[in-house]
């Protein structure tokens, strides 16, 4: 489970169905759905 910023709630929310994805620029990110409103969320993980 990850956390991300929900643009609809305008606050940090838990991400449901969060999964790690790699973007075209090779950066890693988490994709998921906001637990409170169901909006798709995207969270950049950055380099680790
Ligand atoms: Zn939300």
mmCIF file of the protein (N, C-alpha, C, O) and its ligand, coordinates in Angstrom:
data_MODEL
# 
_entry.id   MODEL 
# 
loop_
_entity.id 
_entity.type 
_entity.pdbx_number_of_molecules 
1 polymer     1 
2 non-polymer 1 
# 
_entity_poly.entity_id                      1 
_entity_poly.type                           'polypeptide(L)' 
_entity_poly.nstd_linkage                   no 
_entity_poly.nstd_monomer                   no 
_entity_poly.pdbx_seq_one_letter_code       
;(UNK)(UNK)(UNK)(UNK)(UNK)(UNK)(UNK)(UNK)(UNK)(UNK)(UNK)(UNK)(UNK)(UNK)(UNK)(UNK)
(UNK)(UNK)(UNK)(UNK)(UNK)(UNK)(UNK)(UNK)(UNK)(UNK)(UNK)(UNK)(UNK)(UNK)(UNK)(UNK)
(UNK)(UNK)(UNK)(UNK)(UNK)(UNK)(UNK)(UNK)(UNK)(UNK)(UNK)(UNK)(UNK)(UNK)(UNK)(UNK)
;
_entity_poly.pdbx_seq_one_letter_code_can   XXXXXXXXXXXXXXXXXXXXXXXXXXXXXXXXXXXXXXXXXXXXXXXX 
_entity_poly.pdbx_strand_id                 A 
# 
loop_
_entity_poly_seq.entity_id 
_entity_poly_seq.num 
_entity_poly_seq.mon_id 
_entity_poly_seq.hetero 
1 1  UNK n 
1 2  UNK n 
1 3  UNK n 
1 4  UNK n 
1 5  UNK n 
1 6  UNK n 
1 7  UNK n 
1 8  UNK n 
1 9  UNK n 
1 10 UNK n 
1 11 UNK n 
1 12 UNK n 
1 13 UNK n 
1 14 UNK n 
1 15 UNK n 
1 16 UNK n 
1 17 UNK n 
1 18 UNK n 
1 19 UNK n 
1 20 UNK n 
1 21 UNK n 
1 22 UNK n 
1 23 UNK n 
1 24 UNK n 
1 25 UNK n 
1 26 UNK n 
1 27 UNK n 
1 28 UNK n 
1 29 UNK n 
1 30 UNK n 
1 31 UNK n 
1 32 UNK n 
1 33 UNK n 
1 34 UNK n 
1 35 UNK n 
1 36 UNK n 
1 37 UNK n 
1 38 UNK n 
1 39 UNK n 
1 40 UNK n 
1 41 UNK n 
1 42 UNK n 
1 43 UNK n 
1 44 UNK n 
1 45 UNK n 
1 46 UNK n 
1 47 UNK n 
1 48 UNK n 
# 
loop_
_struct_asym.id 
_struct_asym.entity_id 
A 1 
B 2 
# 
loop_
_chem_comp.id 
_chem_comp.type 
_chem_comp.mon_nstd_flag 
UNK 'L-peptide linking' . 
ZN  non-polymer         . 
# 
_pdbx_entity_nonpoly.entity_id   2 
_pdbx_entity_nonpoly.name        ? 
_pdbx_entity_nonpoly.comp_id     ZN 
# 
_pdbx_nonpoly_scheme.asym_id         B 
_pdbx_nonpoly_scheme.entity_id       2 
_pdbx_nonpoly_scheme.mon_id          ZN 
_pdbx_nonpoly_scheme.ndb_seq_num     1 
_pdbx_nonpoly_scheme.pdb_seq_num     101 
_pdbx_nonpoly_scheme.auth_seq_num    101 
_pdbx_nonpoly_scheme.pdb_mon_id      ZN 
_pdbx_nonpoly_scheme.auth_mon_id     ZN 
_pdbx_nonpoly_scheme.pdb_strand_id   A 
_pdbx_nonpoly_scheme.pdb_ins_code    . 
# 
loop_
_atom_site.group_PDB 
_atom_site.id 
_atom_site.type_symbol 
_atom_site.label_atom_id 
_atom_site.label_alt_id 
_atom_site.label_comp_id 
_atom_site.label_asym_id 
_atom_site.label_entity_id 
_atom_site.label_seq_id 
_atom_site.pdbx_PDB_ins_code 
_atom_site.Cartn_x 
_atom_site.Cartn_y 
_atom_site.Cartn_z 
_atom_site.occupancy 
_atom_site.B_iso_or_equiv 
_atom_site.pdbx_formal_charge 
_atom_site.auth_seq_id 
_atom_site.auth_comp_id 
_atom_site.auth_asym_id 
_atom_site.auth_atom_id 
_atom_site.pdbx_PDB_model_num 
ATOM   1   N  N  . UNK A 1 1  ? 0.833   -1.206 0.000   1.00 0.00 ? 1   UNK A N  1 
ATOM   2   C  CA . UNK A 1 1  ? 0.000   0.000  0.000   1.00 0.00 ? 1   UNK A CA 1 
ATOM   3   C  C  . UNK A 1 1  ? 0.861   1.246  0.000   1.00 0.00 ? 1   UNK A C  1 
ATOM   4   O  O  . UNK A 1 1  ? 1.843   1.342  0.736   1.00 0.00 ? 1   UNK A O  1 
ATOM   5   N  N  . UNK A 1 2  ? 0.484   2.187  -0.825  1.00 0.00 ? 2   UNK A N  1 
ATOM   6   C  CA . UNK A 1 2  ? 1.244   3.420  -0.864  1.00 0.00 ? 2   UNK A CA 1 
ATOM   7   C  C  . UNK A 1 2  ? 0.355   4.604  -0.551  1.00 0.00 ? 2   UNK A C  1 
ATOM   8   O  O  . UNK A 1 2  ? -0.860  4.491  -0.389  1.00 0.00 ? 2   UNK A O  1 
ATOM   9   N  N  . UNK A 1 3  ? 1.002   5.715  -0.476  1.00 0.00 ? 3   UNK A N  1 
ATOM   10  C  CA . UNK A 1 3  ? 0.245   6.934  -0.248  1.00 0.00 ? 3   UNK A CA 1 
ATOM   11  C  C  . UNK A 1 3  ? 0.557   7.918  -1.345  1.00 0.00 ? 3   UNK A C  1 
ATOM   12  O  O  . UNK A 1 3  ? 1.665   7.949  -1.880  1.00 0.00 ? 3   UNK A O  1 
ATOM   13  N  N  . UNK A 1 4  ? -0.420  8.711  -1.669  1.00 0.00 ? 4   UNK A N  1 
ATOM   14  C  CA . UNK A 1 4  ? -0.193  9.686  -2.711  1.00 0.00 ? 4   UNK A CA 1 
ATOM   15  C  C  . UNK A 1 4  ? -1.081  10.890 -2.511  1.00 0.00 ? 4   UNK A C  1 
ATOM   16  O  O  . UNK A 1 4  ? -1.901  10.943 -1.595  1.00 0.00 ? 4   UNK A O  1 
ATOM   17  N  N  . UNK A 1 5  ? -0.901  11.829 -3.368  1.00 0.00 ? 5   UNK A N  1 
ATOM   18  C  CA . UNK A 1 5  ? -1.699  13.045 -3.283  1.00 0.00 ? 5   UNK A CA 1 
ATOM   19  C  C  . UNK A 1 5  ? -2.903  12.927 -4.198  1.00 0.00 ? 5   UNK A C  1 
ATOM   20  O  O  . UNK A 1 5  ? -2.767  12.706 -5.402  1.00 0.00 ? 5   UNK A O  1 
ATOM   21  N  N  . UNK A 1 6  ? -4.063  13.074 -3.623  1.00 0.00 ? 6   UNK A N  1 
ATOM   22  C  CA . UNK A 1 6  ? -5.283  13.020 -4.417  1.00 0.00 ? 6   UNK A CA 1 
ATOM   23  C  C  . UNK A 1 6  ? -5.687  14.433 -4.818  1.00 0.00 ? 6   UNK A C  1 
ATOM   24  O  O  . UNK A 1 6  ? -5.878  15.298 -3.963  1.00 0.00 ? 6   UNK A O  1 
ATOM   25  N  N  . UNK A 1 7  ? -5.814  14.661 -6.114  1.00 0.00 ? 7   UNK A N  1 
ATOM   26  C  CA . UNK A 1 7  ? -6.148  16.006 -6.588  1.00 0.00 ? 7   UNK A CA 1 
ATOM   27  C  C  . UNK A 1 7  ? -7.601  16.362 -6.266  1.00 0.00 ? 7   UNK A C  1 
ATOM   28  O  O  . UNK A 1 7  ? -7.951  17.538 -6.164  1.00 0.00 ? 7   UNK A O  1 
ATOM   29  N  N  . UNK A 1 8  ? -8.423  15.360 -6.112  1.00 0.00 ? 8   UNK A N  1 
ATOM   30  C  CA . UNK A 1 8  ? -9.830  15.620 -5.842  1.00 0.00 ? 8   UNK A CA 1 
ATOM   31  C  C  . UNK A 1 8  ? -10.053 15.928 -4.361  1.00 0.00 ? 8   UNK A C  1 
ATOM   32  O  O  . UNK A 1 8  ? -10.790 16.849 -4.010  1.00 0.00 ? 8   UNK A O  1 
ATOM   33  N  N  . UNK A 1 9  ? -9.409  15.145 -3.508  1.00 0.00 ? 9   UNK A N  1 
ATOM   34  C  CA . UNK A 1 9  ? -9.520  15.396 -2.071  1.00 0.00 ? 9   UNK A CA 1 
ATOM   35  C  C  . UNK A 1 9  ? -8.620  16.548 -1.641  1.00 0.00 ? 9   UNK A C  1 
ATOM   36  O  O  . UNK A 1 9  ? -8.782  17.108 -0.557  1.00 0.00 ? 9   UNK A O  1 
ATOM   37  N  N  . UNK A 1 10 ? -7.682  16.889 -2.494  1.00 0.00 ? 10  UNK A N  1 
ATOM   38  C  CA . UNK A 1 10 ? -6.682  17.916 -2.180  1.00 0.00 ? 10  UNK A CA 1 
ATOM   39  C  C  . UNK A 1 10 ? -5.921  17.609 -0.899  1.00 0.00 ? 10  UNK A C  1 
ATOM   40  O  O  . UNK A 1 10 ? -5.609  18.502 -0.111  1.00 0.00 ? 10  UNK A O  1 
ATOM   41  N  N  . UNK A 1 11 ? -5.633  16.344 -0.712  1.00 0.00 ? 11  UNK A N  1 
ATOM   42  C  CA . UNK A 1 11 ? -4.830  15.960 0.437   1.00 0.00 ? 11  UNK A CA 1 
ATOM   43  C  C  . UNK A 1 11 ? -4.224  14.582 0.192   1.00 0.00 ? 11  UNK A C  1 
ATOM   44  O  O  . UNK A 1 11 ? -4.540  13.914 -0.793  1.00 0.00 ? 11  UNK A O  1 
ATOM   45  N  N  . UNK A 1 12 ? -3.361  14.177 1.090   1.00 0.00 ? 12  UNK A N  1 
ATOM   46  C  CA . UNK A 1 12 ? -2.751  12.867 0.948   1.00 0.00 ? 12  UNK A CA 1 
ATOM   47  C  C  . UNK A 1 12 ? -3.751  11.793 1.331   1.00 0.00 ? 12  UNK A C  1 
ATOM   48  O  O  . UNK A 1 12 ? -4.483  11.902 2.314   1.00 0.00 ? 12  UNK A O  1 
ATOM   49  N  N  . UNK A 1 13 ? -3.749  10.758 0.519   1.00 0.00 ? 13  UNK A N  1 
ATOM   50  C  CA . UNK A 1 13 ? -4.691  9.678  0.763   1.00 0.00 ? 13  UNK A CA 1 
ATOM   51  C  C  . UNK A 1 13 ? -3.989  8.337  0.554   1.00 0.00 ? 13  UNK A C  1 
ATOM   52  O  O  . UNK A 1 13 ? -2.980  8.235  -0.143  1.00 0.00 ? 13  UNK A O  1 
ATOM   53  N  N  . UNK A 1 14 ? -4.555  7.334  1.176   1.00 0.00 ? 14  UNK A N  1 
ATOM   54  C  CA . UNK A 1 14 ? -4.078  5.983  0.925   1.00 0.00 ? 14  UNK A CA 1 
ATOM   55  C  C  . UNK A 1 14 ? -4.433  5.594  -0.501  1.00 0.00 ? 14  UNK A C  1 
ATOM   56  O  O  . UNK A 1 14 ? -5.481  5.975  -1.021  1.00 0.00 ? 14  UNK A O  1 
ATOM   57  N  N  . UNK A 1 15 ? -3.558  4.841  -1.114  1.00 0.00 ? 15  UNK A N  1 
ATOM   58  C  CA . UNK A 1 15 ? -3.836  4.386  -2.480  1.00 0.00 ? 15  UNK A CA 1 
ATOM   59  C  C  . UNK A 1 15 ? -4.296  2.947  -2.464  1.00 0.00 ? 15  UNK A C  1 
ATOM   60  O  O  . UNK A 1 15 ? -3.657  2.079  -1.870  1.00 0.00 ? 15  UNK A O  1 
ATOM   61  N  N  . UNK A 1 16 ? -5.387  2.714  -3.110  1.00 0.00 ? 16  UNK A N  1 
ATOM   62  C  CA . UNK A 1 16 ? -5.901  1.361  -3.227  1.00 0.00 ? 16  UNK A CA 1 
ATOM   63  C  C  . UNK A 1 16 ? -5.382  0.771  -4.531  1.00 0.00 ? 16  UNK A C  1 
ATOM   64  O  O  . UNK A 1 16 ? -5.177  1.487  -5.511  1.00 0.00 ? 16  UNK A O  1 
ATOM   65  N  N  . UNK A 1 17 ? -5.175  -0.525 -4.534  1.00 0.00 ? 17  UNK A N  1 
ATOM   66  C  CA . UNK A 1 17 ? -4.680  -1.212 -5.729  1.00 0.00 ? 17  UNK A CA 1 
ATOM   67  C  C  . UNK A 1 17 ? -3.396  -0.588 -6.258  1.00 0.00 ? 17  UNK A C  1 
ATOM   68  O  O  . UNK A 1 17 ? -3.165  -0.539 -7.466  1.00 0.00 ? 17  UNK A O  1 
ATOM   69  N  N  . UNK A 1 18 ? -2.580  -0.119 -5.350  1.00 0.00 ? 18  UNK A N  1 
ATOM   70  C  CA . UNK A 1 18 ? -1.348  0.544  -5.764  1.00 0.00 ? 18  UNK A CA 1 
ATOM   71  C  C  . UNK A 1 18 ? -0.392  -0.442 -6.407  1.00 0.00 ? 18  UNK A C  1 
ATOM   72  O  O  . UNK A 1 18 ? -0.160  -1.536 -5.891  1.00 0.00 ? 18  UNK A O  1 
ATOM   73  N  N  . UNK A 1 19 ? 0.143   -0.049 -7.511  1.00 0.00 ? 19  UNK A N  1 
ATOM   74  C  CA . UNK A 1 19 ? 1.166   -0.879 -8.129  1.00 0.00 ? 19  UNK A CA 1 
ATOM   75  C  C  . UNK A 1 19 ? 2.254   -0.006 -8.720  1.00 0.00 ? 19  UNK A C  1 
ATOM   76  O  O  . UNK A 1 19 ? 2.031   1.129  -9.141  1.00 0.00 ? 19  UNK A O  1 
ATOM   77  N  N  . UNK A 1 20 ? 3.437   -0.587 -8.732  1.00 0.00 ? 20  UNK A N  1 
ATOM   78  C  CA . UNK A 1 20 ? 4.574   0.163  -9.218  1.00 0.00 ? 20  UNK A CA 1 
ATOM   79  C  C  . UNK A 1 20 ? 4.624   0.095  -10.730 1.00 0.00 ? 20  UNK A C  1 
ATOM   80  O  O  . UNK A 1 20 ? 4.439   -0.968 -11.323 1.00 0.00 ? 20  UNK A O  1 
ATOM   81  N  N  . UNK A 1 21 ? 4.872   1.219  -11.338 1.00 0.00 ? 21  UNK A N  1 
ATOM   82  C  CA . UNK A 1 21 ? 5.002   1.276  -12.783 1.00 0.00 ? 21  UNK A CA 1 
ATOM   83  C  C  . UNK A 1 21 ? 6.275   2.031  -13.125 1.00 0.00 ? 21  UNK A C  1 
ATOM   84  O  O  . UNK A 1 21 ? 6.784   2.825  -12.334 1.00 0.00 ? 21  UNK A O  1 
ATOM   85  N  N  . UNK A 1 22 ? 6.772   1.765  -14.311 1.00 0.00 ? 22  UNK A N  1 
ATOM   86  C  CA . UNK A 1 22 ? 7.935   2.508  -14.783 1.00 0.00 ? 22  UNK A CA 1 
ATOM   87  C  C  . UNK A 1 22 ? 7.494   3.386  -15.942 1.00 0.00 ? 22  UNK A C  1 
ATOM   88  O  O  . UNK A 1 22 ? 6.897   2.924  -16.914 1.00 0.00 ? 22  UNK A O  1 
ATOM   89  N  N  . UNK A 1 23 ? 7.805   4.649  -15.809 1.00 0.00 ? 23  UNK A N  1 
ATOM   90  C  CA . UNK A 1 23 ? 7.386   5.581  -16.854 1.00 0.00 ? 23  UNK A CA 1 
ATOM   91  C  C  . UNK A 1 23 ? 8.384   5.574  -18.002 1.00 0.00 ? 23  UNK A C  1 
ATOM   92  O  O  . UNK A 1 23 ? 9.450   4.962  -17.936 1.00 0.00 ? 23  UNK A O  1 
ATOM   93  N  N  . UNK A 1 24 ? 7.994   6.281  -19.055 1.00 0.00 ? 24  UNK A N  1 
ATOM   94  C  CA . UNK A 1 24 ? 8.834   6.305  -20.253 1.00 0.00 ? 24  UNK A CA 1 
ATOM   95  C  C  . UNK A 1 24 ? 10.230  6.843  -19.980 1.00 0.00 ? 24  UNK A C  1 
ATOM   96  O  O  . UNK A 1 24 ? 11.204  6.412  -20.598 1.00 0.00 ? 24  UNK A O  1 
ATOM   97  N  N  . UNK A 1 25 ? 10.320  7.782  -19.058 1.00 0.00 ? 25  UNK A N  1 
ATOM   98  C  CA . UNK A 1 25 ? 11.628  8.356  -18.741 1.00 0.00 ? 25  UNK A CA 1 
ATOM   99  C  C  . UNK A 1 25 ? 12.397  7.530  -17.708 1.00 0.00 ? 25  UNK A C  1 
ATOM   100 O  O  . UNK A 1 25 ? 13.358  8.001  -17.101 1.00 0.00 ? 25  UNK A O  1 
ATOM   101 N  N  . UNK A 1 26 ? 11.945  6.280  -17.526 1.00 0.00 ? 26  UNK A N  1 
ATOM   102 C  CA . UNK A 1 26 ? 12.610  5.321  -16.641 1.00 0.00 ? 26  UNK A CA 1 
ATOM   103 C  C  . UNK A 1 26 ? 12.426  5.615  -15.162 1.00 0.00 ? 26  UNK A C  1 
ATOM   104 O  O  . UNK A 1 26 ? 13.036  4.964  -14.314 1.00 0.00 ? 26  UNK A O  1 
ATOM   105 N  N  . UNK A 1 27 ? 11.598  6.582  -14.857 1.00 0.00 ? 27  UNK A N  1 
ATOM   106 C  CA . UNK A 1 27 ? 11.347  6.856  -13.456 1.00 0.00 ? 27  UNK A CA 1 
ATOM   107 C  C  . UNK A 1 27 ? 10.273  5.911  -12.945 1.00 0.00 ? 27  UNK A C  1 
ATOM   108 O  O  . UNK A 1 27 ? 9.394   5.477  -13.689 1.00 0.00 ? 27  UNK A O  1 
ATOM   109 N  N  . UNK A 1 28 ? 10.366  5.608  -11.675 1.00 0.00 ? 28  UNK A N  1 
ATOM   110 C  CA . UNK A 1 28 ? 9.376   4.718  -11.092 1.00 0.00 ? 28  UNK A CA 1 
ATOM   111 C  C  . UNK A 1 28 ? 8.272   5.539  -10.438 1.00 0.00 ? 28  UNK A C  1 
ATOM   112 O  O  . UNK A 1 28 ? 8.506   6.618  -9.893  1.00 0.00 ? 28  UNK A O  1 
ATOM   113 N  N  . UNK A 1 29 ? 7.084   5.001  -10.510 1.00 0.00 ? 29  UNK A N  1 
ATOM   114 C  CA . UNK A 1 29 ? 5.938   5.687  -9.931  1.00 0.00 ? 29  UNK A CA 1 
ATOM   115 C  C  . UNK A 1 29 ? 4.950   4.660  -9.403  1.00 0.00 ? 29  UNK A C  1 
ATOM   116 O  O  . UNK A 1 29 ? 5.020   3.477  -9.739  1.00 0.00 ? 29  UNK A O  1 
ATOM   117 N  N  . UNK A 1 30 ? 4.044   5.123  -8.586  1.00 0.00 ? 30  UNK A N  1 
ATOM   118 C  CA . UNK A 1 30 ? 2.992   4.266  -8.085  1.00 0.00 ? 30  UNK A CA 1 
ATOM   119 C  C  . UNK A 1 30 ? 1.669   4.741  -8.673  1.00 0.00 ? 30  UNK A C  1 
ATOM   120 O  O  . UNK A 1 30 ? 1.367   5.934  -8.720  1.00 0.00 ? 30  UNK A O  1 
ATOM   121 N  N  . UNK A 1 31 ? 0.899   3.760  -9.116  1.00 0.00 ? 31  UNK A N  1 
ATOM   122 C  CA . UNK A 1 31 ? -0.409  4.082  -9.653  1.00 0.00 ? 31  UNK A CA 1 
ATOM   123 C  C  . UNK A 1 31 ? -1.444  3.410  -8.780  1.00 0.00 ? 31  UNK A C  1 
ATOM   124 O  O  . UNK A 1 31 ? -1.277  2.257  -8.383  1.00 0.00 ? 31  UNK A O  1 
ATOM   125 N  N  . UNK A 1 32 ? -2.492  4.116  -8.487  1.00 0.00 ? 32  UNK A N  1 
ATOM   126 C  CA . UNK A 1 32 ? -3.518  3.524  -7.657  1.00 0.00 ? 32  UNK A CA 1 
ATOM   127 C  C  . UNK A 1 32 ? -4.790  4.348  -7.682  1.00 0.00 ? 32  UNK A C  1 
ATOM   128 O  O  . UNK A 1 32 ? -4.954  5.261  -8.492  1.00 0.00 ? 32  UNK A O  1 
ATOM   129 N  N  . UNK A 1 33 ? -5.679  4.000  -6.775  1.00 0.00 ? 33  UNK A N  1 
ATOM   130 C  CA . UNK A 1 33 ? -6.967  4.674  -6.707  1.00 0.00 ? 33  UNK A CA 1 
ATOM   131 C  C  . UNK A 1 33 ? -7.168  5.193  -5.288  1.00 0.00 ? 33  UNK A C  1 
ATOM   132 O  O  . UNK A 1 33 ? -6.881  4.497  -4.315  1.00 0.00 ? 33  UNK A O  1 
ATOM   133 N  N  . UNK A 1 34 ? -7.654  6.398  -5.184  1.00 0.00 ? 34  UNK A N  1 
ATOM   134 C  CA . UNK A 1 34 ? -7.904  6.992  -3.871  1.00 0.00 ? 34  UNK A CA 1 
ATOM   135 C  C  . UNK A 1 34 ? -8.955  6.183  -3.114  1.00 0.00 ? 34  UNK A C  1 
ATOM   136 O  O  . UNK A 1 34 ? -10.009 5.861  -3.662  1.00 0.00 ? 34  UNK A O  1 
ATOM   137 N  N  . UNK A 1 35 ? -8.665  5.855  -1.852  1.00 0.00 ? 35  UNK A N  1 
ATOM   138 C  CA . UNK A 1 35 ? -9.603  5.037  -1.087  1.00 0.00 ? 35  UNK A CA 1 
ATOM   139 C  C  . UNK A 1 35 ? -10.883 5.791  -0.750  1.00 0.00 ? 35  UNK A C  1 
ATOM   140 O  O  . UNK A 1 35 ? -11.923 5.168  -0.537  1.00 0.00 ? 35  UNK A O  1 
ATOM   141 N  N  . UNK A 1 36 ? -10.828 7.102  -0.699  1.00 0.00 ? 36  UNK A N  1 
ATOM   142 C  CA . UNK A 1 36 ? -12.033 7.821  -0.290  1.00 0.00 ? 36  UNK A CA 1 
ATOM   143 C  C  . UNK A 1 36 ? -12.900 8.304  -1.442  1.00 0.00 ? 36  UNK A C  1 
ATOM   144 O  O  . UNK A 1 36 ? -14.116 8.415  -1.283  1.00 0.00 ? 36  UNK A O  1 
ATOM   145 N  N  . UNK A 1 37 ? -12.309 8.596  -2.602  1.00 0.00 ? 37  UNK A N  1 
ATOM   146 C  CA . UNK A 1 37 ? -13.167 9.090  -3.689  1.00 0.00 ? 37  UNK A CA 1 
ATOM   147 C  C  . UNK A 1 37 ? -13.036 8.283  -4.977  1.00 0.00 ? 37  UNK A C  1 
ATOM   148 O  O  . UNK A 1 37 ? -13.825 8.468  -5.904  1.00 0.00 ? 37  UNK A O  1 
ATOM   149 N  N  . UNK A 1 38 ? -12.069 7.409  -5.044  1.00 0.00 ? 38  UNK A N  1 
ATOM   150 C  CA . UNK A 1 38 ? -11.960 6.556  -6.216  1.00 0.00 ? 38  UNK A CA 1 
ATOM   151 C  C  . UNK A 1 38 ? -11.255 7.178  -7.406  1.00 0.00 ? 38  UNK A C  1 
ATOM   152 O  O  . UNK A 1 38 ? -11.229 6.598  -8.492  1.00 0.00 ? 38  UNK A O  1 
ATOM   153 N  N  . UNK A 1 39 ? -10.687 8.349  -7.205  1.00 0.00 ? 39  UNK A N  1 
ATOM   154 C  CA . UNK A 1 39 ? -9.959  9.000  -8.293  1.00 0.00 ? 39  UNK A CA 1 
ATOM   155 C  C  . UNK A 1 39 ? -8.624  8.316  -8.520  1.00 0.00 ? 39  UNK A C  1 
ATOM   156 O  O  . UNK A 1 39 ? -7.968  7.881  -7.574  1.00 0.00 ? 39  UNK A O  1 
ATOM   157 N  N  . UNK A 1 40 ? -8.234  8.225  -9.765  1.00 0.00 ? 40  UNK A N  1 
ATOM   158 C  CA . UNK A 1 40 ? -6.928  7.665  -10.062 1.00 0.00 ? 40  UNK A CA 1 
ATOM   159 C  C  . UNK A 1 40 ? -5.834  8.563  -9.509  1.00 0.00 ? 40  UNK A C  1 
ATOM   160 O  O  . UNK A 1 40 ? -5.868  9.786  -9.643  1.00 0.00 ? 40  UNK A O  1 
ATOM   161 N  N  . UNK A 1 41 ? -4.866  7.911  -8.887  1.00 0.00 ? 41  UNK A N  1 
ATOM   162 C  CA . UNK A 1 41 ? -3.768  8.661  -8.294  1.00 0.00 ? 41  UNK A CA 1 
ATOM   163 C  C  . UNK A 1 41 ? -2.457  8.210  -8.893  1.00 0.00 ? 41  UNK A C  1 
ATOM   164 O  O  . UNK A 1 41 ? -2.313  7.088  -9.379  1.00 0.00 ? 41  UNK A O  1 
ATOM   165 N  N  . UNK A 1 42 ? -1.518  9.112  -8.841  1.00 0.00 ? 42  UNK A N  1 
ATOM   166 C  CA . UNK A 1 42 ? -0.218  8.853  -9.408  1.00 0.00 ? 42  UNK A CA 1 
ATOM   167 C  C  . UNK A 1 42 ? 0.805   9.465  -8.470  1.00 0.00 ? 42  UNK A C  1 
ATOM   168 O  O  . UNK A 1 42 ? 0.671   10.616 -8.054  1.00 0.00 ? 42  UNK A O  1 
ATOM   169 N  N  . UNK A 1 43 ? 1.810   8.703  -8.144  1.00 0.00 ? 43  UNK A N  1 
ATOM   170 C  CA . UNK A 1 43 ? 2.787   9.196  -7.192  1.00 0.00 ? 43  UNK A CA 1 
ATOM   171 C  C  . UNK A 1 43 ? 4.188   8.851  -7.684  1.00 0.00 ? 43  UNK A C  1 
ATOM   172 O  O  . UNK A 1 43 ? 4.534   7.684  -7.870  1.00 0.00 ? 43  UNK A O  1 
ATOM   173 N  N  . UNK A 1 44 ? 4.970   9.882  -7.885  1.00 0.00 ? 44  UNK A N  1 
ATOM   174 C  CA . UNK A 1 44 ? 6.346   9.675  -8.361  1.00 0.00 ? 44  UNK A CA 1 
ATOM   175 C  C  . UNK A 1 44 ? 7.211   9.167  -7.211  1.00 0.00 ? 44  UNK A C  1 
ATOM   176 O  O  . UNK A 1 44 ? 7.252   9.768  -6.137  1.00 0.00 ? 44  UNK A O  1 
ATOM   177 N  N  . UNK A 1 45 ? 7.883   8.080  -7.445  1.00 0.00 ? 45  UNK A N  1 
ATOM   178 C  CA . UNK A 1 45 ? 8.750   7.543  -6.399  1.00 0.00 ? 45  UNK A CA 1 
ATOM   179 C  C  . UNK A 1 45 ? 10.144  8.152  -6.453  1.00 0.00 ? 45  UNK A C  1 
ATOM   180 O  O  . UNK A 1 45 ? 10.822  8.251  -5.431  1.00 0.00 ? 45  UNK A O  1 
ATOM   181 N  N  . UNK A 1 46 ? 10.562  8.549  -7.615  1.00 0.00 ? 46  UNK A N  1 
ATOM   182 C  CA . UNK A 1 46 ? 11.893  9.125  -7.747  1.00 0.00 ? 46  UNK A CA 1 
ATOM   183 C  C  . UNK A 1 46 ? 12.960  8.048  -7.788  1.00 0.00 ? 46  UNK A C  1 
ATOM   184 O  O  . UNK A 1 46 ? 12.658  6.858  -7.873  1.00 0.00 ? 46  UNK A O  1 
ATOM   185 N  N  . UNK A 1 47 ? 14.169  8.466  -7.727  1.00 0.00 ? 47  UNK A N  1 
ATOM   186 C  CA . UNK A 1 47 ? 15.273  7.517  -7.786  1.00 0.00 ? 47  UNK A CA 1 
ATOM   187 C  C  . UNK A 1 47 ? 15.588  7.007  -6.396  1.00 0.00 ? 47  UNK A C  1 
ATOM   188 O  O  . UNK A 1 47 ? 15.540  7.741  -5.410  1.00 0.00 ? 47  UNK A O  1 
ATOM   189 N  N  . UNK A 1 48 ? 15.906  5.743  -6.351  1.00 0.00 ? 48  UNK A N  1 
ATOM   190 C  CA . UNK A 1 48 ? 16.210  5.169  -5.056  1.00 0.00 ? 48  UNK A CA 1 
ATOM   191 C  C  . UNK A 1 48 ? 17.596  4.588  -5.065  1.00 0.00 ? 48  UNK A C  1 
ATOM   192 O  O  . UNK A 1 48 ? 18.046  4.050  -4.054  1.00 0.00 ? 48  UNK A O  1 
HETATM 193 ZN ZN . ZN  B 2 .  ? -9.567  11.306 -3.234  1.00 0.00 ? 101 ZN  A ZN 1 
# 
